Amino acid sequence: MIVTDPDAPDVNDPAQNSAQARTTATGYRSVSYFLPASLHARLKAAWWATRDLVDGAPTLSALVERIFVTEVSRLEQEHNAGAPFPEAPRGAQGHRGSSSEDHRYVAYYLPALLHTRLKAAWWATRSATSPTLSALVERVFVEEASRLEGSHNAGEVFSPAPDSARGVSVAAARRQGEWLRREWETRRGEATTDS
């Protein structure tokens, strides 16, 4: 009987095989995590209620990005002298638990390099409390939702965000505009040299 190593990465992970193809010109891509649906709704409600405050974020993905930067920086500082960890093996995510009735894949639009750093930090520091990448994400989401609820809603869960709740990120729009400008200039330059 072959016994598989629970820490071994699944090398047939299709998400990893096409990661570069899915990364946009601005360095962002959609990344999915296996999370409780209720936690995603709770974090979205906290984001929606605080998006216009000083510690708010313009989009849910911007809030997730901030949460991940904070956690990655903390792990790198505590466990690797502040330096980024070596990349995790391709396909490393840990095994999904069997108690996942409420769980689903939730996608966030994030910097591809930030996801790589988060995954590397999780891989280097994984433990019984964070046996999977999604378990780490779940933990930091709960912490941030609790922090926002404690700071802005007397510790109570916020009212649900509207289903149609979407934010507008000025920074993302600026990045996209700069990329389009560079692309236009490049194409104009090619057109004038071909004439």
Buried (B, 14 or more C-beta within 10 A) or exposed (E): EEEEEEEEBBEEBEBBEEBEEEBEEBEBBBBEBBBBEEBBBBBBBBBBBBBEEEEBBBBBBBBBBEBBBEBBBEBBEEEBEEEBBEEBBBBBBBEEEEEEEEBEEBEBBBBBEBBBBBBBBBBBBBEEEBBBBBBBBBEBBBEBBBEBBEEBBEEEBBEEBEEEBEBEBEEBEEBBEEBEEEEEEEEEEEEEEEE
